[in-house]
Amino acid sequence: MSKVIVGMSGGVDSAVAAYLLKEQGYEVMGVTLRTWGSDEDGDSRCCEIDEARRICEILGIKYHPHNCTSLFRQNVVTPFIDAYLQGMTPNPCIECNRYVKWAKLIELADIFEAEYVATGHYAYIEKMANGRFTVRKALHTGKDQTYMLYKLTQEQLSRTLMPLGKFTKDEVRKIAEEAGLPCAHKEESQEICFVTEGRYSDFICGNTDRQIPREGNFVDEDGNILGRHKGIYQYTVGQRKGLGIALGYPAFVTRIDTVNNTVVLGTEDALMCDSFLCREVNFLSIPEPSEGEKIRCFAKARYHQTERPATLEKLSGDQVRVALDEAVKGVSPGQSAVFYDENGCVVGGGVIVRD
């Protein structure tokens, strides 16, 4: 009987993952990583300890909560704040998965002598013919979460189980209901788990000692002043709503200039992009290519974006150039681009930087 540590959030996905693995004969232990909050303001939506403990009691499995708030602040919250202050739009869940969730789950698996860790992500773990591990898209693409998993290491993937890859959300809820789990119809949260109240800009102001960017000018692509903005950290590339400026035509944030403290506005056409750079590239299904090597793939630059045919060119260091066959809208520095093969397996991914 193999032992597996399941990351339990208190939600239906991780609960059903634990239930299915137990039904398959694994010795299951539930672990909740407490990443944010205090006794006064409660936990984040990713670590509801009381709910997770109750689920484990119903399933008849051992349960262990673990505090990793310092690690979370260091690897997720601080980089999240820094990115916005530098005019970028980060993906905190991607950083959390590699540097907090999987790092701690595998550390605890070693302590409790478990072979595997598991989560309720909608994806498959795939071992390629070349011996490397990657994640493959879930059967039902509407819930696929591979985009958030591209930074995982080969060691992390080799010890991971993901039992929900073939299910829809409705099927998962039905399994939970039939198993008598109280989370069967629990609502999902679509927000950043640690920004529990208010706007992310308010969170930034309340959680950093760094200087907050001052007000500045909205400008057009030619540098003409259009009005005043409230601080570059309050805007993201592609944003249309909440600009507080009327120009007589639909205006979008097309670029954030931290050097001149300006937010550039333009038409929707100005958001179209067919080439960009990525740094911190992590390759999954293939070994890291040689400098100058080109790879055909399918790329997407946002979580909910459909992947498009593209060519990757390996540059020096940890960078690649992404050339899309057709331009897409809203390629934003700080977001991640993820690359897939024709079978839906993740080739790799990286953080978008300005070309």
ZAKOL-36213 format. One line per 4 residues: for each residue z, y, x of C-alpha. Coordinates in Angstrom, 2 decimals, always signed. Example, Ala and Ser with C-alpha at 12.3 -4.5 7.8 and 13.67 -1.06 7.14 Angstrom:
ZAKOL-36213
+7.80 -4.50 +12.30 | +7.14 -1.06 +13.67
//
This chain:
ZAKOL-36213
+0.00 +0.00 +0.00 | -1.12 +3.32 +1.54 | +1.12 +6.32 +1.20 | -0.31 +9.70 +0.14
+1.20 +13.19 -0.07 | -0.21 +15.10 -3.06 | -0.08 +18.89 -3.11 | +1.44 +19.73 -6.51
+1.02 +23.22 -7.96 | +2.50 +22.55 -11.39 | -0.99 +22.62 -12.92 | -3.06 +19.94 -14.58
-5.50 +19.24 -11.73 | -2.93 +18.27 -9.10 | -0.90 +16.38 -11.72 | -3.88 +14.23 -12.69
-4.76 +13.70 -9.03 | -1.27 +12.29 -8.46 | -1.49 +10.18 -11.62 | -4.88 +8.68 -10.68
-3.80 +7.84 -7.15 | -0.69 +6.10 -8.42 | -2.84 +4.12 -10.87 | -5.05 +3.10 -7.93
-2.03 +1.61 -6.16 | -1.10 +4.30 -3.69 | +2.52 +5.13 -2.94 | +2.52 +8.75 -4.03
+4.83 +11.62 -3.11 | +4.44 +15.06 -4.66 | +4.89 +18.13 -2.47 | +4.91 +21.77 -3.55
+4.31 +24.36 -0.87 | +6.19 +27.50 -1.81 | +3.92 +30.21 -0.51 | +5.00 +33.43 -2.20
+7.76 +35.04 -4.23 | +11.51 +35.26 -4.24 | +14.36 +34.23 -6.48 | +14.10 +37.61 -8.16
+10.38 +37.81 -8.87 | +9.49 +34.13 -9.18 | +6.85 +32.07 -7.44 | +3.13 +32.59 -7.33
+0.79 +30.76 -9.66 | +0.06 +28.26 -6.88 | +3.58 +26.96 -6.46 | +5.43 +26.54 -9.76
+8.21 +24.31 -8.48 | +10.02 +23.52 -11.74 | +6.80 +22.43 -13.44 | +5.76 +20.32 -10.46
+9.16 +18.62 -10.27 | +9.04 +17.75 -13.98 | +5.57 +16.24 -13.61 | +6.73 +14.09 -10.69
+9.72 +12.90 -12.72 | +7.41 +11.85 -15.57 | +5.10 +10.05 -13.14 | +8.04 +8.35 -11.45
+7.17 +9.57 -7.96 | +9.23 +11.23 -5.26 | +9.09 +15.00 -5.00 | +9.67 +17.44 -2.15
+9.32 +21.26 -2.30 | +8.69 +22.96 +1.01 | +9.05 +26.63 +1.91 | +6.17 +28.08 +3.92
+6.27 +31.72 +2.88 | +6.23 +33.01 +6.47 | +3.20 +30.93 +7.35 | +1.45 +32.12 +4.19
+2.15 +35.78 +4.91 | +0.94 +35.42 +8.49 | -2.27 +33.51 +7.75 | -3.22 +34.71 +4.26
-1.50 +37.90 +3.09 | -1.71 +39.93 +6.30 | -5.41 +39.08 +6.93 | -6.11 +39.82 +3.24
-4.62 +43.31 +3.57 | -6.26 +43.95 +6.94 | -9.68 +43.00 +5.58 | -9.50 +45.46 +2.69
-8.27 +48.22 +5.00 | -11.34 +47.55 +7.15 | -13.72 +47.83 +4.20 | -14.26 +44.08 +3.73
-13.73 +41.73 +0.78 | -11.78 +38.60 +1.85 | -11.49 +35.08 +0.40 | -7.74 +34.38 +0.71
-7.97 +30.88 -0.81 | -10.27 +29.73 +1.99 | -7.80 +30.82 +4.66 | -4.91 +29.30 +2.72
-6.60 +25.92 +2.42 | -7.06 +25.41 +6.15 | -4.14 +27.26 +7.70 | -1.42 +26.71 +5.09
-2.07 +23.97 +2.53 | -3.74 +21.36 +4.69 | -1.84 +22.30 +7.83 | +1.51 +21.83 +6.10
+0.53 +18.83 +3.97 | -0.61 +16.90 +7.03 | +2.49 +17.97 +8.94 | +4.62 +16.62 +6.08
+2.49 +13.50 +5.86 | +3.34 +12.78 +9.49 | +7.04 +13.37 +8.81 | +7.04 +11.05 +5.76
+4.73 +8.54 +7.48 | +1.89 +8.93 +5.00 | -1.70 +8.12 +5.90 | -3.32 +10.62 +3.55
-2.94 +13.93 +1.78 | -4.58 +14.70 -1.57 | -5.28 +17.67 -3.81 | -6.69 +18.39 -7.25
-9.87 +20.05 -5.99 | -13.13 +19.26 -7.71 | -15.09 +17.83 -4.78 | -15.74 +14.62 -2.87
-14.84 +13.70 +0.68 | -17.93 +12.30 +2.38 | -18.21 +10.44 +5.69 | -21.68 +11.02 +7.10
-23.84 +8.50 +8.95 | -23.09 +10.43 +12.16 | -19.37 +9.73 +11.69 | -18.44 +13.29 +10.71
-16.56 +14.21 +7.56 | -17.55 +16.85 +5.04 | -17.08 +17.78 +1.39 | -19.74 +17.08 -1.22
-20.25 +18.98 -4.44 | -18.45 +17.73 -7.53 | -20.51 +15.81 -10.06 | -20.11 +18.64 -12.57
-21.18 +21.70 -10.64 | -19.47 +24.13 -13.01 | -16.10 +23.17 -11.48 | -17.27 +22.48 -7.92
-14.84 +23.88 -5.33 | -16.54 +22.97 -2.05 | -17.14 +26.66 -1.31 | -13.38 +27.09 -0.77
-13.12 +24.08 +1.55 | -15.66 +24.74 +4.29 | -13.07 +25.74 +6.91 | -11.26 +22.40 +6.90
-11.24 +20.56 +10.21 | -12.54 +17.06 +10.87 | -8.97 +15.82 +11.31 | -7.92 +17.35 +7.99
-10.90 +15.92 +6.12 | -10.51 +12.45 +7.62 | -7.05 +12.20 +6.08 | -7.83 +13.73 +2.68
-8.37 +12.18 -0.75 | -9.92 +14.11 -3.66 | -9.89 +11.98 -6.81 | -11.27 +14.57 -9.26
-14.83 +14.87 -7.96 | -16.41 +12.93 -10.82 | -14.52 +14.54 -13.71 | -15.03 +17.58 -15.91
-12.09 +19.83 -16.70 | -12.01 +18.52 -20.27 | -11.85 +14.94 -18.99 | -8.98 +15.86 -16.67
-7.09 +17.45 -19.55 | -7.64 +14.32 -21.65 | -6.28 +12.10 -18.88 | -3.21 +14.32 -18.61
-2.70 +14.24 -22.36 | -2.92 +10.44 -22.50 | -0.49 +10.20 -19.58 | +2.02 +12.39 -21.44
+1.92 +15.21 -18.90 | +3.17 +18.58 -20.26 | +0.55 +20.52 -18.28 | -2.40 +18.96 -20.13
-3.44 +22.20 -21.81 | -2.01 +24.69 -19.35 | -4.24 +27.73 -18.89 | -5.94 +28.36 -15.58
-5.42 +31.53 -13.61 | -8.50 +33.22 -12.18 | -6.59 +35.87 -10.23 | -5.33 +36.00 -6.66
-2.21 +33.84 -6.78 | +0.07 +36.23 -4.89 | -1.03 +39.40 -6.69 | +1.03 +38.57 -9.76
+1.14 +42.05 -11.27 | -1.08 +45.11 -11.17 | -4.17 +45.76 -9.04 | -4.75 +44.34 -5.58
-4.85 +47.91 -4.22 | -1.28 +48.46 -5.47 | -0.27 +45.20 -3.80 | -1.76 +46.36 -0.52
+0.14 +49.65 -0.61 | +3.41 +47.83 -1.30 | +3.03 +45.15 +1.37 | +1.92 +46.82 +4.57
+3.26 +49.30 +7.09 | -0.25 +50.17 +8.23 | -1.74 +53.55 +7.40 | -3.50 +53.49 +4.05
-7.05 +54.93 +4.21 | -7.18 +58.42 +2.80 | -9.56 +59.77 +0.19 | -13.13 +60.43 +1.26
-16.66 +60.99 +0.06 | -19.04 +58.95 -2.02 | -22.46 +59.39 -0.43 | -25.97 +58.14 -1.10
-28.11 +56.20 +1.37 | -29.24 +59.47 +2.95 | -25.68 +60.74 +3.47 | -25.71 +63.28 +0.65
-22.24 +63.80 -0.84 | -21.97 +62.60 -4.44 | -18.24 +62.95 -5.09 | -14.81 +61.79 -3.91
-13.43 +58.26 -3.59 | -9.76 +57.23 -3.64 | -9.71 +55.25 -0.38 | -12.14 +52.63 +0.96
-9.70 +49.75 +0.37 | -10.12 +50.23 -3.39 | -13.84 +49.32 -3.37 | -16.02 +46.30 -2.69
-19.74 +45.91 -2.07 | -21.49 +45.25 -5.35 | -18.85 +47.03 -7.43 | -20.10 +49.05 -10.40
-17.10 +49.50 -12.71 | -14.15 +51.74 -11.91 | -15.96 +54.08 -9.55 | -14.92 +57.16 -11.52
-18.21 +58.94 -10.94 | -21.15 +59.65 -13.26 | -24.57 +59.98 -11.66 | -26.81 +59.55 -14.67
-27.89 +56.08 -13.56 | -26.09 +52.76 -12.88 | -24.52 +53.15 -9.42 | -23.22 +50.35 -7.20
-21.24 +50.25 -3.98 | -23.85 +49.25 -1.39 | -21.89 +49.78 +1.81 | -18.45 +50.85 +3.02
-18.48 +52.98 +6.17 | -15.03 +52.80 +7.78 | -16.02 +55.02 +10.73 | -16.90 +57.97 +8.49
-14.54 +56.99 +5.66 | -17.38 +57.00 +3.14 | -18.39 +54.71 +0.29 | -22.17 +54.48 -0.03
-23.58 +54.29 -3.57 | -27.05 +53.20 -4.61 | -29.11 +51.43 -7.22 | -28.99 +47.71 -7.90
-32.12 +47.23 -5.80 | -30.23 +48.48 -2.75 | -27.89 +45.48 -3.01 | -30.69 +42.98 -2.40
-30.38 +41.20 +0.96 | -32.38 +38.43 +2.64 | -30.74 +38.29 +6.08 | -27.18 +38.57 +7.36
-24.84 +37.36 +10.07 | -21.82 +35.05 +9.82 | -18.96 +34.70 +12.29 | -16.14 +32.12 +12.54
-18.70 +29.49 +11.57 | -17.28 +26.01 +11.00 | -19.69 +23.08 +10.93 | -18.77 +20.04 +8.85
-21.56 +17.52 +8.28 | -23.22 +18.18 +11.64 | -21.97 +18.94 +15.15 | -22.23 +22.56 +16.25
-25.91 +23.28 +17.03 | -27.13 +24.61 +20.36 | -27.76 +28.33 +20.75 | -31.20 +29.17 +19.33
-31.41 +26.01 +17.20 | -32.59 +26.52 +13.62 | -31.54 +24.49 +10.59 | -32.96 +24.42 +7.08
-30.34 +24.38 +4.34 | -29.29 +25.89 +1.03 | -26.94 +28.88 +1.29 | -24.77 +30.85 -1.10
-22.91 +34.04 -0.26 | -20.45 +34.08 -3.19 | -18.37 +31.45 -4.94 | -20.22 +31.65 -8.27
-23.65 +32.20 -6.76 | -26.36 +29.55 -6.90 | -27.34 +28.39 -3.42 | -30.81 +29.37 -2.21
-33.15 +27.90 +0.45 | -32.41 +29.40 +3.86 | -32.76 +28.99 +7.59 | -29.74 +29.16 +9.90
-30.18 +30.22 +13.51 | -27.31 +29.49 +15.87 | -26.43 +32.54 +17.94 | -24.00 +32.88 +20.83
-20.31 +32.21 +20.27 | -19.30 +31.36 +16.73 | -22.11 +33.24 +14.96 | -25.22 +32.29 +13.00
-27.99 +34.35 +11.43 | -28.82 +33.43 +7.84 | -32.39 +34.10 +6.68 | -32.85 +33.52 +2.95
-36.26 +32.58 +1.58 | -35.65 +35.07 -1.24 | -33.30 +38.07 -1.33 | -30.05 +37.86 -3.31
-27.72 +40.56 -4.60 | -24.28 +41.48 -3.37 | -23.90 +40.00 +0.11 | -20.53 +41.46 +1.01
-18.85 +41.64 +4.45 | -15.64 +39.60 +4.45 | -16.88 +37.12 +1.85 | -18.00 +33.67 +2.99
-21.44 +32.09 +3.06 | -21.48 +28.31 +2.68 | -24.42 +26.08 +3.62 | -25.42 +22.81 +1.91
-27.90 +20.02 +2.54 | -30.21 +18.56 -0.10 | -27.50 +16.09 -1.20 | -24.88 +18.75 -1.91
-22.89 +18.09 +1.26 | -21.47 +21.10 +3.09 | -23.22 +21.67 +6.41 | -20.82 +24.48 +7.26
-19.90 +28.03 +6.48 | -18.77 +31.33 +7.91 | -17.49 +34.84 +7.19 | -20.20 +37.40 +6.42
-20.46 +40.40 +8.73 | -22.84 +43.35 +8.59 | -26.25 +42.68 +10.14
//
